[in-house]
Amino acid sequence: HIQAFRLAEELSVPVMVCMDGFILTHAVERIDVPAQEQVDAFLPPFEPRQVLDPREPVSIGAMVGPEAFMEVRYLQHHKQLQALERIPELSLEFFKIFGRDSGGLLKTYQTEGAETIIVALGSVNGTIQEVVDEMRAEGHLIGSVSICSYRPFPLQALREAVQHARRVVVIEKDLALGIGGIVSTDVRMALSGLGLHGYTVIAGLGGRSITRQSLRDLFQRAALDQLPHVTFLDLNWTMVEKQIEREARERRSGPVAENVLRELGVVGAHIN
């Protein structure tokens, strides 16, 4: 958060610090609160150019017309490119003052000599790294990359981190309906021309647990290139196929969510 303020103030852009909803927002852990002197050394006083002053009220338009819209959008793009350079610089400066690593574009884990590299965002990386440790101890050439900055996306940094591998597996906790993974699209751009095998794994939707055993089985199949292009981890195929059969049999099969929950016995009400 401290780095976010610094970046936002330097580039005059909004900065979002994101975390896993429910998985982390409802968890409790110890935190390291830095000294005020350290924060002051890293985050200088800020004098905004524009302020809200009730003594001098102004009205700000909600749109930019075609005479300037393209230029405004380009300048927003330009600031993203600037952020791509400043984020790792601020992370290094933060480390020198606070003595701990935080932020940056991405973090690699056991990627040296790895043939299979797992790419993911957020808290699932902790579980992934545990599985990587177990499999490395057994001789599997596997590593992982944690993406710390999603926008701007670290295309070049990711490309350099995975370029010597044979395959990349993206663990997605999101889904673009009809297409597949959202992060995978950006990862494929980073891998363009490298000739690596790429796999997308949709997992943990709605807060479902992503277990070490499930990941271990997944990574072993990936190492043998036995994964389909898009995999839904721990999907209840019996439930899914029953709904698909219902839709094929009945013209008006009803709402999907209620049908599935009713199969599970979660919905107790009946429709008259």
Backbone hydrogen bonds in HBPLUS format (Angstrom, degrees):
<---DONOR---> <-ACCEPTOR-->    atom                        ^
c    i                          cat <-CA-CA->   ^        H-A-AA   ^      H-
h    n   atom  resd res      DA  || num        DHA   H-A  angle D-A-AA Bond
n    s   type  num  typ     dist DA aas  dist angle  dist       angle   num
A0005-PHE N   A0001-HIS O   3.11 MM   4  6.45 154.0  2.18 148.7 152.7     1
A0006-ARG N   A0002-ILE O   3.28 MM   4  6.57 160.2  2.32 144.4 149.5     2
A0007-LEU N   A0003-GLN O   2.91 MM   4  6.15 163.4  1.94 155.0 158.9     3
A0008-ALA N   A0004-ALA O   2.87 MM   4  5.98 166.1  1.89 152.5 156.8     4
A0009-GLU N   A0005-PHE O   2.95 MM   4  6.03 159.3  2.00 148.7 153.9     5
A0010-GLU N   A0006-ARG O   3.03 MM   4  6.15 156.7  2.08 146.2 152.6     6
A0011-LEU N   A0007-LEU O   3.07 MM   4  6.15 165.1  2.09 153.3 156.5     7
A0012-SER N   A0008-ALA O   2.79 MM   4  5.25 123.0  2.12 134.6 146.7     8
A0013-VAL N   A0008-ALA O   3.31 MM   5  4.99 142.5  2.46 122.6 132.5     9
A0024-LEU N   A0020-ASP O   3.12 MM   4  5.44 162.3  2.16 137.6 141.6    10
A0023-ILE N   A0021-GLY O   2.76 MM   2  5.56 144.3  1.88 101.1  91.8    11
A0027-ALA N   A0024-LEU O   3.09 MM   3  5.03 163.9  2.11 111.5 111.6    12
A0038-GLN N   A0035-ALA O   3.06 MM   3  5.34 124.4  2.38 102.8 116.1    13
A0039-VAL N   A0035-ALA O   3.19 MM   4  6.60 160.0  2.23 152.8 158.0    14
A0040-ASP N   A0036-GLN O   2.89 MM   4  6.11 161.5  1.92 152.4 157.6    15
A0041-ALA N   A0037-GLU O   3.04 MM   4  6.19 144.3  2.17 138.3 147.5    16
A0042-PHE N   A0038-GLN O   3.12 MM   4  6.42 140.0  2.29 142.8 153.0    17
A0042-PHE N   A0039-VAL O   3.11 MM   3  5.17 127.3  2.40  96.2 109.8    18
A0043-LEU N   A0039-VAL O   2.69 MM   4  5.73 158.0  1.74 158.5 165.6    19
A0056-GLU N   A0053-ASP O   2.92 MM   3  5.43 152.9  1.99 116.7 124.8    20
A0068-ALA N   A0065-GLY O   3.15 MM   3  6.02 168.2  2.16 124.8 128.0    21
A0069-PHE N   A0065-GLY O   2.96 MM   4  5.75 135.5  2.16 151.1 163.1    22
A0072-VAL N   A0068-ALA O   3.00 MM   4  6.22 160.1  2.04 158.6 164.6    23
A0073-ARG N   A0069-PHE O   2.95 MM   4  6.18 163.6  1.98 154.8 159.0    24
A0074-TYR N   A0070-MET O   2.91 MM   4  6.14 155.1  1.97 146.3 153.5    25
A0075-LEU N   A0071-GLU O   3.01 MM   4  6.22 159.6  2.05 147.6 152.5    26
A0076-GLN N   A0072-VAL O   3.05 MM   4  6.37 143.8  2.18 143.5 153.5    27
A0077-HIS N   A0073-ARG O   2.99 MM   4  6.30 154.4  2.06 146.7 153.6    28
A0078-HIS N   A0074-TYR O   2.77 MM   4  6.10 152.6  1.84 150.6 159.2    29
A0079-LYS N   A0075-LEU O   3.04 MM   4  6.25 148.2  2.14 138.8 145.9    30
A0080-GLN N   A0076-GLN O   3.19 MM   4  6.54 145.1  2.32 141.5 150.5    31
A0080-GLN N   A0077-HIS O   3.08 MM   3  5.14 122.2  2.43  96.0 110.6    32
A0081-LEU N   A0077-HIS O   3.13 MM   4  6.54 150.6  2.22 148.1 155.9    33
A0082-GLN N   A0078-HIS O   3.00 MM   4  6.35 148.3  2.10 144.3 153.5    34
A0083-ALA N   A0079-LYS O   2.87 MM   4  6.13 153.9  1.94 144.9 152.0    35
A0084-LEU N   A0080-GLN O   3.00 MM   4  6.27 141.8  2.15 141.0 151.1    36
A0085-GLU N   A0082-GLN O   3.06 MM   3  5.40 137.0  2.25 104.3 115.4    37
A0086-ARG N   A0082-GLN O   2.96 MM   4  6.26 158.6  2.01 150.1 157.0    38
A0087-ILE N   A0083-ALA O   2.90 MM   4  5.73 164.8  1.92 153.6 154.3    39
A0090-LEU N   A0086-ARG O   2.80 MM   4  5.96 162.5  1.83 163.5 167.1    40
A0091-SER N   A0087-ILE O   3.02 MM   4  6.19 151.1  2.11 146.5 154.9    41
A0092-LEU N   A0088-PRO O   3.08 MM   4  6.26 153.6  2.15 143.3 148.8    42
A0093-GLU N   A0089-GLU O   3.03 MM   4  6.30 159.4  2.07 147.7 153.6    43
A0094-PHE N   A0090-LEU O   2.82 MM   4  5.95 153.3  1.89 145.2 152.9    44
A0095-PHE N   A0091-SER O   3.03 MM   4  6.27 152.3  2.11 141.9 148.8    45
A0096-LYS N   A0092-LEU O   3.13 MM   4  6.44 153.8  2.20 147.0 153.3    46
A0097-ILE N   A0093-GLU O   3.22 MM   4  6.49 147.6  2.33 145.8 153.5    47
A0098-PHE N   A0094-PHE O   2.81 MM   4  5.83 172.1  1.82 161.2 164.0    48
A0099-GLY N   A0095-PHE O   2.79 MM   4  4.88 139.6  1.95 127.3 135.4    49
A0148-CYS N   A0105-LEU O   2.87 MM  43  5.09 147.7  1.97 128.1 133.8    50
A0149-SER N   A0105-LEU O   3.03 MM  44  4.86 142.5  2.17 142.9 132.5    51
A0107-LYS N   A0146-SER O   2.84 MM  39  5.09 151.8  1.92 142.9 152.2    52
A0146-SER N   A0107-LYS O   2.77 MM  39  5.09 166.7  1.79 156.9 158.7    53
A0109-TYR N   A0144-SER O   2.80 MM  35  5.12 141.9  1.94 167.4 160.8    54
A0144-SER N   A0109-TYR O   2.82 MM  35  5.12 160.6  1.86 150.0 156.3    55
A0114-ALA N   A0111-THR O   3.08 MM   3  5.06 169.2  2.09 119.6 120.4    56
A0115-GLU N   A0141-LEU O   2.94 MM  26  5.45 150.5  2.03 121.3 126.6    57
A0166-ARG N   A0115-GLU O   2.78 MM  51  4.93 159.1  1.82 123.5 130.9    58
A0167-ARG N   A0115-GLU O   3.05 MM  52  6.46 148.9  2.15 164.0 171.9    59
A0116-THR N   A0141-LEU O   3.17 MM  25  6.51 159.4  2.22 152.2 158.5    60
A0143-GLY N   A0116-THR O   2.96 MM  27  6.44 149.4  2.05 156.5 165.3    61
A0117-ILE N   A0167-ARG O   3.14 MM  50  6.50 159.3  2.18 147.6 153.5    62
A0169-VAL N   A0117-ILE O   2.95 MM  52  6.31 159.9  1.99 150.4 156.6    63
A0118-ILE N   A0143-GLY O   2.94 MM  25  6.34 158.9  1.99 139.5 143.1    64
A0145-VAL N   A0118-ILE O   2.73 MM  27  6.15 151.6  1.81 164.8 168.6    65
A0119-VAL N   A0169-VAL O   2.79 MM  50  6.08 163.4  1.82 153.5 157.2    66
A0171-ILE N   A0119-VAL O   2.91 MM  52  6.23 156.8  1.97 160.9 168.6    67
A0120-ALA N   A0145-VAL O   3.20 MM  25  6.67 156.4  2.26 166.2 172.4    68
A0147-ILE N   A0120-ALA O   3.02 MM  27  6.22 166.7  2.04 156.3 160.6    69
A0125-ASN N   A0122-GLY O   3.16 MM   3  6.16 167.5  2.18 126.2 129.8    70
A0126-GLY N   A0123-SER O   3.12 MM   3  5.92 154.1  2.19 121.8 126.4    71
A0128-ILE N   A0124-VAL O   2.96 MM   4  6.25 161.6  1.99 154.2 160.3    72
A0129-GLN N   A0125-ASN O   2.88 MM   4  5.98 159.6  1.92 146.8 151.2    73
A0130-GLU N   A0126-GLY O   3.20 MM   4  6.47 146.2  2.33 139.7 148.3    74
A0131-VAL N   A0127-THR O   3.14 MM   4  6.47 157.0  2.20 150.2 155.6    75
A0132-VAL N   A0128-ILE O   2.85 MM   4  6.14 154.9  1.92 150.7 158.9    76
A0133-ASP N   A0129-GLN O   2.95 MM   4  6.14 155.6  2.01 144.0 149.5    77
A0134-GLU N   A0130-GLU O   3.13 MM   4  6.42 159.7  2.17 145.4 150.2    78
A0135-MET N   A0131-VAL O   2.95 MM   4  6.17 166.4  1.97 155.5 158.7    79
A0136-ARG N   A0132-VAL O   2.81 MM   4  5.88 154.5  1.87 150.5 158.0    80
A0137-ALA N   A0133-ASP O   3.04 MM   4  6.18 154.7  2.11 145.7 151.8    81
A0138-GLU N   A0135-MET O   3.09 MM   3  5.05 137.2  2.28  94.2 106.5    82
A0140-HIS N   A0135-MET O   2.92 MM   5  5.32 156.4  1.97 152.6 144.8    83
A0139-GLY N   A0136-ARG O   2.95 MM   3  5.03 160.9  1.99 106.1 111.7    84
A0142-ILE N   A0140-HIS O   3.14 MM   2  5.75 122.2  2.49 106.6  90.9    85
A0155-LEU N   A0153-PHE O   2.89 MM   2  5.75 134.5  2.10 109.8  95.8    86
A0158-LEU N   A0154-PRO O   2.95 MM   4  6.00 161.9  1.98 156.6 161.4    87
A0159-ARG N   A0155-LEU O   2.98 MM   4  6.13 156.6  2.03 146.4 153.7    88
A0160-GLU N   A0156-GLN O   3.01 MM   4  6.23 159.8  2.05 151.3 155.5    89
A0161-ALA N   A0157-ALA O   3.10 MM   4  6.26 142.3  2.24 137.5 147.7    90
A0161-ALA N   A0158-LEU O   3.09 MM   3  4.98 120.3  2.46  91.8 107.2    91
A0162-VAL N   A0158-LEU O   3.13 MM   4  6.34 139.7  2.30 150.5 158.9    92
A0163-GLN N   A0159-ARG O   3.04 MM   4  5.66 124.9  2.36 146.9 157.5    93
A0165-ALA N   A0162-VAL O   3.02 MM   3  5.52 168.7  2.03 123.9 127.2    94
A0197-HIS N   A0166-ARG O   3.10 MM  31  6.43 169.2  2.11 148.4 147.0    95
A0168-VAL N   A0197-HIS O   2.78 MM  29  6.25 153.8  1.85 161.7 169.9    96
A0199-TYR N   A0168-VAL O   2.92 MM  31  6.34 155.1  1.98 160.3 166.3    97
A0170-VAL N   A0199-TYR O   2.86 MM  29  6.17 173.5  1.86 160.6 160.9    98
A0201-VAL N   A0170-VAL O   2.85 MM  31  5.99 155.5  1.90 178.0 170.0    99
A0172-GLU N   A0201-VAL O   2.66 MM  29  5.75 177.1  1.66 168.3 168.8   100
A0203-ALA N   A0172-GLU O   2.75 MM  31  5.90 164.9  1.77 178.9 175.7   101
A0176-ALA N   A0180-GLY O   2.66 MM   4  5.15 170.1  1.67 172.4 169.6   102
A0179-ILE N   A0176-ALA O   2.90 MM   3  5.50 160.7  1.94 142.6 145.6   103
A0180-GLY N   A0176-ALA O   2.90 MM   4  5.15 160.9  1.94 145.2 151.3   104
A0185-THR N   A0182-ILE O   3.29 MM   3  5.71 140.4  2.46 105.0 113.8   105
A0186-ASP N   A0183-VAL O   3.01 MM   3  5.47 120.4  2.38 109.1 122.3   106
A0187-VAL N   A0183-VAL O   3.01 MM   4  6.34 158.8  2.05 152.0 158.9   107
A0188-ARG N   A0184-SER O   2.81 MM   4  5.98 158.5  1.86 151.2 155.8   108
A0189-MET N   A0185-THR O   3.30 MM   4  6.58 145.5  2.43 136.3 144.7   109
A0190-ALA N   A0186-ASP O   3.15 MM   4  6.55 149.9  2.25 144.7 152.5   110
A0190-ALA N   A0187-VAL O   2.99 MM   3  5.05 115.7  2.42  95.9 111.7   111
A0191-LEU N   A0187-VAL O   2.99 MM   4  6.31 139.1  2.16 145.9 158.0   112
A0192-SER N   A0189-MET O   3.36 MM   3  5.24 160.1  2.40  99.1 104.9   113
A0194-LEU N   A0191-LEU O   2.95 MM   3  5.55 166.6  1.97 145.7 146.6   114
A0200-THR N   A0229-HIS O   2.99 MM  29  6.12 162.4  2.03 152.4 158.1   115
A0231-THR N   A0200-THR O   2.83 MM  31  6.22 156.1  1.88 151.8 159.8   116
A0202-ILE N   A0231-THR O   2.69 MM  29  6.06 160.8  1.73 170.9 173.5   117
A0233-LEU N   A0202-ILE O   2.87 MM  31  6.04 152.2  1.95 158.2 167.6   118
A0207-GLY N   A0204-GLY O   3.21 MM   3  5.49 142.9  2.36 137.1 131.6   119
A0208-ARG N   A0205-LEU O   3.35 MM   3  5.78 164.9  2.37 111.1 115.3   120
A0215-LEU N   A0211-THR O   3.08 MM   4  6.34 160.7  2.12 147.9 153.3   121
A0216-ARG N   A0212-ARG O   2.79 MM   4  5.95 156.4  1.84 149.9 157.1   122
A0217-ASP N   A0213-GLN O   3.00 MM   4  6.21 168.0  2.01 152.6 154.5   123
A0218-LEU N   A0214-SER O   3.01 MM   4  6.15 155.6  2.07 142.0 149.5   124
A0219-PHE N   A0215-LEU O   2.80 MM   4  6.02 163.3  1.83 156.6 159.9   125
A0220-GLN N   A0216-ARG O   3.01 MM   4  6.20 155.0  2.08 150.2 156.8   126
A0221-ARG N   A0217-ASP O   3.13 MM   4  6.39 155.6  2.19 145.7 151.6   127
A0222-ALA N   A0218-LEU O   2.90 MM   4  6.17 151.4  1.98 146.6 155.7   128
A0223-ALA N   A0219-PHE O   2.95 MM   4  6.15 153.7  2.02 145.8 151.6   129
A0224-LEU N   A0221-ARG O   3.11 MM   3  5.22 138.3  2.29  97.8 109.6   130
A0226-GLN N   A0221-ARG O   2.92 MM   5  5.18 167.8  1.93 147.5 148.9   131
A0225-ASP N   A0222-ALA O   2.81 MM   3  4.77 159.9  1.85 109.1 114.2   132
A0237-TRP N   A0235-LEU O   3.05 MM   2  5.70 115.7  2.48 110.8  94.2   133
A0240-VAL N   A0236-ASN O   3.12 MM   4  6.42 161.7  2.15 150.4 156.0   134
A0241-GLU N   A0237-TRP O   2.82 MM   4  5.86 170.0  1.83 152.0 154.8   135
A0242-LYS N   A0238-THR O   3.11 MM   4  6.20 148.7  2.22 139.5 147.6   136
A0243-GLN N   A0239-MET O   3.23 MM   4  6.51 154.7  2.29 145.6 151.2   137
A0244-ILE N   A0240-VAL O   2.99 MM   4  6.31 158.3  2.04 151.9 158.4   138
A0245-GLU N   A0241-GLU O   2.91 MM   4  6.07 155.1  1.97 145.3 151.6   139
A0246-ARG N   A0242-LYS O   3.00 MM   4  6.21 150.7  2.09 140.5 148.6   140
A0247-GLU N   A0243-GLN O   2.98 MM   4  6.25 157.1  2.03 150.4 155.7   141
A0248-ALA N   A0244-ILE O   3.06 MM   4  6.30 146.7  2.18 141.9 150.8   142
A0249-ARG N   A0245-GLU O   2.98 MM   4  6.13 139.8  2.15 142.7 153.6   143
A0249-ARG N   A0246-ARG O   3.18 MM   3  5.07 125.2  2.49  91.8 105.9   144
A0250-GLU N   A0246-ARG O   2.82 MM   4  5.86 157.9  1.87 156.4 161.2   145
A0259-ASN N   A0255-PRO O   3.09 MM   4  6.27 161.1  2.13 151.8 157.6   146
A0260-VAL N   A0256-VAL O   2.96 MM   4  6.18 165.6  1.98 163.3 166.3   147
A0261-LEU N   A0257-ALA O   2.98 MM   4  6.15 166.5  2.00 151.9 156.1   148
A0262-ARG N   A0258-GLU O   2.84 MM   4  5.90 148.9  1.93 144.9 153.7   149
A0263-GLU N   A0259-ASN O   3.08 MM   4  6.34 149.6  2.17 142.7 150.1   150
A0264-LEU N   A0260-VAL O   3.19 MM   4  6.55 142.2  2.34 140.8 150.9   151
A0264-LEU N   A0261-LEU O   3.14 MM   3  5.02 122.5  2.49  90.1 104.7   152
A0266-VAL N   A0261-LEU O   2.89 MM   5  5.22 156.7  1.94 158.3 152.9   153
A0265-GLY N   A0262-ARG O   2.95 MM   3  4.88 146.7  2.06  97.0 107.7   154
